[in-house]
Amino acid sequence: MPKEFTEDEMEEVRVAFQNVDVDGNGYVTASEIGHLFQELGKPMPGYKIRELLESLDRDKDSRISLDEFTEMFKDVKGNAMASVFKSALKQKEGIVSIGGTSEISSAGTTHTIGEEERRAFANYINVSLKDDPDCARLPINPENDSLFKAVSDGIILCKLINHSIPETIDERTINTKKLTAFTIQENLNLALNSASAIGCQVVNIGATDLKEGKPHLVLGLLWQIIRIGLFANIELSRNEALAALLEEGETLEDLMRLSPEELLLRWMNFHLKKVGITVKNFSSDVKDSTAYFHLLEAIAPDGSKEDQPKIDIDMNGLYLGDNTKRAEAMLKEADKLGCRQFVTAGDVVSGNAKLNMAFVATLFNKYPALTKPENQEFNLESETREERTFRNWMNSLGVNPHVNHLYGDIQSALVIFQLYEKIKVP
């Protein structure tokens, strides 16, 4: 008989799920399972990942929902592949095992709320909204649970959405003075509706959840909002200099098919080519900070542009023997570029894929160091309002794969079939 979980244990499962669900869309996909094993230094062949996914995917939609994830924890007897997955989860730093022991837990379970993400998001909000007079709850203490209280009235959530995608919300509609239970509810509903409008999946999140500061839901929503903002300009029609990343034999259409994560890796490798380094992920391949040091050196302004004074990157830290000390030295150099965000030295060394990806996106957004190829004409049409609305609507429903480009990403019809199911087409 599968065991029934206490509320504390269910919270553990939700946090574990959130840590594996890197893109925050509410489902664990094959690529995210691959990332998990890659982070642990135990890369799994593609066919094994597919076998694992199929063994856990009860409704056969090629992804693992929270319910399916929970069932795996309840009963892994007779399911060898589920046991493999659960074992990997236990090893991943920041993810706890259900039914474990802890001196600080009367229920016999370990408690964690994704402290790395909580700290990173609090710091990001402090920097991003520091000059906004309406954000009276800032600065948020990143070392405790202040973040969950800070977002409970909806103001910071609304402001963060506008920071990620400007003018999403008419800020005159945000209640900022003499808040009551009613006006707070209005703010939270406004935040949820607006988050959905920019492509966040909010199906399982209610205003009450945010008001109560439920950690796994707050962190999941914050990550989706932040991620959308970080990736907004990592798109060819908005940034034609990305054409410099074209490889031999590729067309612009090939480049446009890449996801923002894939473009970020392509961008890193473009700058690392000179030193013969290739990175394939944001976890195990960056743990020793070597790639980061060389990336910083490659993108730092050389003084050739009038509006960008030269910034020298001290490479001596690259030769430190300890990974943590090397990571700290690297982050000091990133600070010279104004890009010390999201990661601590510990996050780099542990290979936190989500936060490392956010760090790399920050570097790209500030110093892409790309030049649009000369003598080439590009006829790229920007995404229309209608196209963006349809794409964001699809993503808000939690389709997989994530729709980055409306026309190219629905050609396989997988997304269309999921939409039929989600909107209950008869």
C-alpha positions as CSV (number, residue, x, y, z in Angstrom):
1,M,0.0,0.0,0.0
2,P,1.4,3.4,-0.9
3,K,2.0,5.5,2.2
4,E,0.0,8.7,2.9
5,F,2.1,11.8,3.5
6,T,1.8,14.4,6.2
7,E,1.5,18.0,5.1
8,D,5.2,18.5,6.0
9,E,6.1,15.6,3.8
10,M,4.0,16.9,1.0
11,E,5.9,20.2,1.3
12,E,9.1,18.3,0.9
13,V,7.9,16.6,-2.3
14,R,6.8,20.0,-3.7
15,V,10.2,21.5,-3.0
16,A,12.0,18.6,-4.6
17,F,9.8,18.8,-7.6
18,Q,10.5,22.6,-8.0
19,N,14.2,22.0,-7.8
20,V,14.1,19.5,-10.7
21,D,11.6,21.6,-12.7
22,V,14.3,24.1,-13.9
23,D,12.0,26.1,-16.2
24,G,9.3,26.3,-13.6
25,N,6.5,25.3,-16.0
26,G,5.0,22.8,-13.6
27,Y,6.3,19.6,-15.2
28,V,9.5,17.6,-15.3
29,T,10.7,16.8,-18.8
30,A,13.3,14.5,-20.3
31,S,15.8,17.3,-20.6
32,E,15.3,18.3,-16.9
33,I,15.9,14.6,-15.8
34,G,19.0,14.7,-17.9
35,H,20.2,17.9,-16.2
36,L,19.6,16.3,-12.8
37,F,21.9,13.3,-13.5
38,Q,24.4,15.6,-15.3
39,E,24.6,17.8,-12.2
40,L,25.4,14.7,-10.1
41,G,28.3,13.8,-12.5
42,K,26.4,10.7,-13.6
43,P,25.2,11.5,-17.2
44,M,22.5,9.2,-18.3
45,P,22.2,8.1,-22.0
46,G,19.1,9.4,-23.8
47,Y,17.4,6.0,-24.1
48,K,17.7,5.5,-20.3
49,I,16.2,8.9,-19.7
50,R,13.3,7.9,-22.0
51,E,12.8,4.7,-20.1
52,L,12.8,6.5,-16.8
53,L,10.3,9.0,-18.0
54,E,8.0,6.4,-19.5
55,S,8.0,4.4,-16.2
56,L,6.8,7.4,-14.2
57,D,4.6,9.1,-16.8
58,R,1.2,7.5,-16.0
59,D,-0.9,9.7,-18.3
60,K,1.6,9.2,-21.2
61,D,2.0,12.9,-22.0
62,S,5.8,12.7,-22.1
63,R,6.3,14.6,-18.9
64,I,6.0,14.1,-15.1
65,S,3.3,16.1,-13.3
66,L,3.4,16.9,-9.6
67,D,0.9,14.2,-8.9
68,E,3.0,11.6,-10.8
69,F,6.1,12.8,-9.0
70,T,4.3,12.4,-5.6
71,E,3.2,8.9,-6.5
72,M,6.8,7.9,-7.2
73,F,7.7,8.9,-3.6
74,K,4.8,7.1,-2.2
75,D,5.6,3.7,-3.6
76,V,8.8,2.8,-5.5
77,K,8.6,-1.0,-4.8
78,G,8.7,-2.9,-8.0
79,N,9.7,0.1,-10.1
80,A,13.5,0.0,-10.5
81,M,13.6,3.1,-12.6
82,A,11.7,5.1,-10.0
83,S,14.2,4.0,-7.4
84,V,17.0,5.3,-9.6
85,F,15.3,8.7,-9.9
86,K,14.5,8.9,-6.2
87,S,18.1,8.0,-5.3
88,A,19.4,10.8,-7.6
89,L,17.0,13.3,-5.9
90,K,18.4,12.3,-2.5
91,Q,21.9,13.1,-3.7
92,K,21.1,16.5,-5.3
93,E,22.1,19.3,-2.9
94,G,19.1,21.2,-1.7
95,I,16.6,18.4,-2.3
96,V,15.6,16.4,0.7
97,S,14.5,12.8,1.1
98,I,11.0,11.9,2.4
99,G,11.0,10.1,5.7
100,G,14.6,11.1,6.5
101,T,15.8,12.1,9.9
102,S,16.8,15.5,11.3
103,E,17.6,16.7,14.7
104,I,15.5,19.8,14.1
105,S,12.4,17.9,12.9
106,S,9.9,16.4,15.3
107,A,8.1,14.7,12.4
108,G,11.3,12.9,11.3
109,T,11.6,14.9,8.1
110,T,14.1,17.3,6.8
111,H,12.8,20.8,6.0
112,T,14.1,22.9,3.2
113,I,12.6,25.7,1.1
114,G,15.1,26.2,-1.6
115,E,17.4,28.5,0.3
116,E,19.7,29.2,-2.6
117,E,16.7,30.4,-4.8
118,R,15.2,32.3,-1.9
119,R,18.5,34.2,-1.3
120,A,19.1,34.8,-5.0
121,F,15.6,36.1,-5.8
122,A,15.5,38.4,-2.7
123,N,18.8,39.9,-3.8
124,Y,17.6,40.3,-7.4
125,I,14.4,42.0,-6.3
126,N,16.4,44.3,-4.0
127,V,18.6,45.5,-6.8
128,S,15.9,45.6,-9.5
129,L,13.3,47.6,-7.6
130,K,15.6,49.6,-5.2
131,D,14.5,52.9,-6.6
132,D,10.8,52.3,-6.6
133,P,9.1,54.4,-3.9
134,D,6.1,52.1,-3.8
135,C,8.2,49.1,-2.7
136,A,8.2,50.0,1.0
137,R,9.1,46.4,2.0
138,L,12.5,46.7,0.5
139,P,15.2,45.8,1.1
140,I,14.3,42.2,1.7
141,N,16.6,40.2,4.1
142,P,17.9,37.4,1.9
143,E,19.0,35.3,4.8
144,N,15.5,34.5,6.3
145,D,11.9,34.1,5.1
146,S,11.3,37.8,4.7
147,L,10.8,37.3,1.0
148,F,7.5,35.4,1.4
149,K,6.1,38.2,3.6
150,A,7.3,40.9,1.2
151,V,5.4,39.6,-1.7
152,S,2.2,38.9,0.2
153,D,0.5,42.2,-0.7
154,G,1.1,41.8,-4.4
155,I,2.9,45.1,-4.9
156,I,6.4,43.7,-5.5
157,L,5.0,40.9,-7.7
158,C,3.3,43.5,-10.0
159,K,6.4,45.7,-10.0
160,L,8.6,42.7,-10.9
161,I,6.4,41.7,-13.8
162,N,6.7,45.2,-15.2
163,H,10.5,45.1,-14.7
164,S,10.6,41.8,-16.7
165,I,8.2,43.0,-19.4
166,P,7.7,46.8,-19.2
167,E,4.2,48.2,-19.4
168,T,2.5,44.8,-18.8
169,I,0.6,46.5,-15.9
170,D,-0.8,50.0,-15.8
171,E,0.8,50.9,-12.5
172,R,-2.1,53.2,-11.6
173,T,-4.2,50.1,-11.0
174,I,-1.8,48.8,-8.3
175,N,-3.1,49.5,-4.8
176,T,-0.1,50.9,-2.8
177,K,-1.7,53.1,0.0
178,K,-3.8,52.1,3.0
179,L,-4.0,48.5,2.1
180,T,-7.0,46.4,3.2
181,A,-7.8,42.7,2.7
182,F,-9.8,43.7,-0.3
183,T,-7.2,45.8,-2.0
184,I,-4.5,43.2,-1.3
185,Q,-6.7,40.6,-3.0
186,E,-7.0,42.9,-6.0
187,N,-3.2,43.3,-6.2
188,L,-2.7,39.6,-6.0
189,N,-5.3,38.8,-8.7
190,L,-3.8,41.5,-10.9
191,A,-0.3,39.9,-10.4
192,L,-1.6,36.4,-11.2
193,N,-3.5,37.6,-14.3
194,S,-0.6,39.6,-15.5
195,A,1.9,36.8,-14.9
196,S,-0.3,34.5,-17.0
197,A,-0.4,37.2,-19.7
198,I,3.4,37.2,-20.1
199,G,3.5,33.3,-20.2
200,C,3.8,32.2,-16.6
201,Q,1.9,29.0,-15.6
202,V,-0.3,30.0,-12.7
203,V,-3.0,27.3,-13.0
204,N,-2.2,25.8,-9.6
205,I,-1.5,29.1,-7.8
206,G,-4.2,31.2,-6.1
207,A,-4.2,34.6,-4.4
208,T,-4.5,33.0,-1.0
209,D,-1.3,30.9,-1.6
210,L,0.6,34.1,-2.3
211,K,-0.9,35.9,0.7
212,E,0.0,33.1,2.9
213,G,3.5,33.0,1.5
214,K,3.6,29.3,0.5
215,P,7.3,28.9,-0.3
216,H,7.2,26.5,-3.2
217,L,4.5,28.4,-5.0
218,V,6.1,31.9,-4.4
219,L,9.5,30.7,-5.5
220,G,8.1,29.0,-8.5
221,L,6.2,32.1,-9.6
222,L,9.1,34.4,-9.0
223,W,11.4,32.2,-11.0
224,Q,9.0,32.2,-14.0
225,I,8.7,36.0,-13.9
226,I,12.5,36.6,-13.5
227,R,13.3,34.0,-16.2
228,I,11.0,35.7,-18.7
229,G,12.7,39.0,-18.1
230,L,16.2,37.6,-18.4
231,F,15.4,35.9,-21.7
232,A,13.4,38.7,-23.2
233,N,16.2,39.9,-25.4
234,I,17.9,36.5,-26.1
235,E,15.9,36.3,-29.3
236,L,17.1,36.9,-32.9
237,S,14.3,39.3,-34.0
238,R,15.1,41.5,-31.0
239,N,18.8,41.2,-31.1
240,E,20.2,40.8,-34.6
241,A,23.8,40.6,-33.3
242,L,22.9,37.0,-32.3
243,A,23.4,36.2,-36.0
244,A,27.1,36.2,-35.2
245,L,26.5,32.8,-33.5
246,L,25.5,31.1,-36.8
247,E,27.7,28.1,-37.4
248,E,28.8,26.8,-40.8
249,G,25.9,25.6,-42.9
250,E,23.3,27.0,-40.6
251,T,20.5,29.4,-41.6
252,L,18.7,32.1,-39.6
253,E,15.8,29.7,-39.3
254,D,18.0,27.1,-37.7
255,L,19.2,29.7,-35.2
256,M,15.6,30.8,-34.4
257,R,14.7,27.2,-33.5
258,L,17.1,27.3,-30.6
259,S,15.6,28.0,-27.1
260,P,17.0,30.8,-25.0
261,E,19.0,28.3,-22.9
262,E,20.5,26.8,-26.1
263,L,21.4,30.3,-27.4
264,L,23.1,31.1,-24.1
265,L,25.2,28.0,-24.3
266,R,26.0,28.8,-28.0
267,W,27.0,32.3,-26.9
268,M,29.3,31.0,-24.1
269,N,31.0,28.6,-26.5
270,F,31.4,31.3,-29.1
271,H,33.5,33.3,-26.7
272,L,35.3,30.3,-25.3
273,K,36.4,28.9,-28.6
274,K,39.7,30.9,-28.5
275,V,40.7,29.0,-25.4
276,G,39.5,25.6,-26.6
277,I,36.8,25.2,-23.9
278,T,33.3,23.9,-24.6
279,V,30.4,23.9,-22.1
280,K,27.3,21.7,-22.5
281,N,25.4,22.7,-19.4
282,F,25.1,25.2,-16.6
283,S,26.0,22.7,-13.9
284,S,28.9,20.3,-14.0
285,D,30.7,22.2,-16.8
286,V,31.0,25.4,-14.8
287,K,31.7,24.1,-11.3
288,D,35.4,24.9,-11.4
289,S,34.8,28.5,-12.7
290,T,37.4,28.0,-15.5
291,A,34.8,28.7,-18.2
292,Y,33.5,31.7,-16.3
293,F,37.0,33.3,-15.9
294,H,37.6,33.0,-19.6
295,L,34.1,34.3,-20.5
296,L,34.5,37.3,-18.3
297,E,37.9,38.1,-19.9
298,A,36.3,37.7,-23.4
299,I,33.3,40.0,-22.8
300,A,34.9,42.7,-20.6
301,P,35.0,46.1,-22.4
302,D,38.4,46.7,-24.0
303,G,38.0,50.5,-24.1
304,S,37.4,50.7,-27.8
305,K,33.9,52.2,-27.3
306,E,33.6,55.7,-25.9
307,D,30.7,54.8,-23.6
308,Q,32.4,51.7,-22.2
309,P,35.7,52.3,-20.3
310,K,38.1,49.4,-20.3
311,I,37.7,46.9,-17.5
312,D,40.6,44.6,-16.7
313,I,39.8,41.1,-15.5
314,D,42.3,39.7,-13.1
315,M,42.9,36.1,-14.1
316,N,45.1,35.1,-11.2
317,G,42.2,33.6,-9.3
318,L,42.0,31.0,-12.1
319,Y,45.0,29.3,-10.6
320,L,43.7,28.9,-7.0
321,G,43.6,25.2,-6.1
322,D,40.3,25.3,-4.2
323,N,37.1,25.4,-6.3
324,T,35.2,27.6,-3.8
325,K,38.0,30.1,-3.5
326,R,38.3,30.2,-7.3
327,A,34.6,30.8,-7.6
328,E,34.7,33.6,-5.1
329,A,37.6,35.2,-7.0
330,M,35.6,34.9,-10.2
331,L,32.6,36.6,-8.7
332,K,34.8,39.5,-7.6
333,E,35.7,40.0,-11.2
334,A,32.1,39.7,-12.3
335,D,31.3,42.4,-9.8
336,K,33.6,44.7,-11.8
337,L,31.1,44.3,-14.7
338,G,28.1,44.9,-12.4
339,C,27.0,41.3,-12.9
340,R,27.4,39.6,-9.5
341,Q,23.9,38.4,-9.4
342,F,22.0,35.1,-8.6
343,V,25.0,32.9,-7.6
344,T,27.2,32.6,-4.6
345,A,30.5,30.7,-4.8
346,G,28.7,27.8,-3.2
347,D,26.0,27.8,-6.0
348,V,28.8,27.7,-8.7
349,V,30.6,24.8,-7.0
350,S,27.4,22.8,-6.4
351,G,26.4,23.3,-10.0
352,N,23.0,24.9,-9.4
353,A,21.8,24.9,-13.0
354,K,18.9,27.3,-12.5
355,L,21.0,30.0,-10.8
356,N,24.0,29.5,-13.0
357,M,21.8,30.0,-16.1
358,A,20.4,33.2,-14.6
359,F,24.0,34.4,-14.0
360,V,25.0,33.7,-17.6
361,A,21.9,35.5,-18.8
362,T,22.8,38.5,-16.7
363,L,26.3,38.6,-18.3
364,F,24.8,38.3,-21.8
365,N,22.3,41.1,-21.2
366,K,24.9,43.5,-20.0
367,Y,27.9,42.6,-22.2
368,P,27.0,40.4,-25.2
369,A,30.2,41.4,-27.0
370,L,28.6,40.4,-30.3
371,T,28.8,42.2,-33.6
372,K,26.2,41.8,-36.3
373,P,27.8,40.2,-39.4
374,E,28.6,42.8,-42.1
375,N,27.4,42.7,-45.6
376,Q,24.4,40.6,-44.7
377,E,20.8,41.7,-44.8
378,F,18.4,40.2,-42.4
379,N,14.7,40.3,-43.0
380,L,13.5,39.5,-39.6
381,E,10.0,40.6,-38.5
382,S,9.4,41.3,-34.9
383,E,6.8,39.3,-33.1
384,T,3.4,40.9,-33.4
385,R,1.2,41.6,-30.3
386,E,-1.2,38.9,-31.5
387,E,1.6,36.3,-31.9
388,R,3.0,37.1,-28.5
389,T,-0.4,36.8,-26.9
390,F,-1.0,33.4,-28.4
391,R,2.5,32.2,-27.5
392,N,2.1,33.4,-23.9
393,W,-1.3,31.9,-23.6
394,M,0.0,28.5,-24.7
395,N,2.9,28.7,-22.2
396,S,0.6,29.8,-19.4
397,L,-1.3,26.5,-19.8
398,G,1.9,24.5,-19.2
399,V,2.5,23.0,-22.7
400,N,5.7,21.1,-23.3
401,P,8.0,21.9,-25.0
402,H,7.9,25.6,-24.0
403,V,6.8,27.7,-27.0
404,N,9.6,30.2,-27.7
405,H,8.7,30.8,-31.4
406,L,5.1,30.5,-32.3
407,Y,5.3,29.0,-35.8
408,G,8.4,26.8,-35.5
409,D,7.6,25.3,-32.1
410,I,4.1,24.1,-33.0
411,Q,5.1,22.4,-36.3
412,S,5.2,18.9,-34.7
413,A,1.6,19.4,-33.5
414,L,2.5,18.1,-30.0
415,V,1.7,21.5,-28.5
416,I,-1.6,21.6,-30.4
417,F,-2.7,18.2,-29.1
418,Q,-1.9,19.3,-25.6
419,L,-4.0,22.4,-26.1
420,Y,-6.9,20.3,-27.2
421,E,-6.7,18.4,-23.9
422,K,-6.3,21.5,-21.7
423,I,-9.2,23.4,-23.1
424,K,-11.3,20.3,-23.4
425,V,-12.0,20.3,-27.1
426,P,-14.9,17.8,-27.6
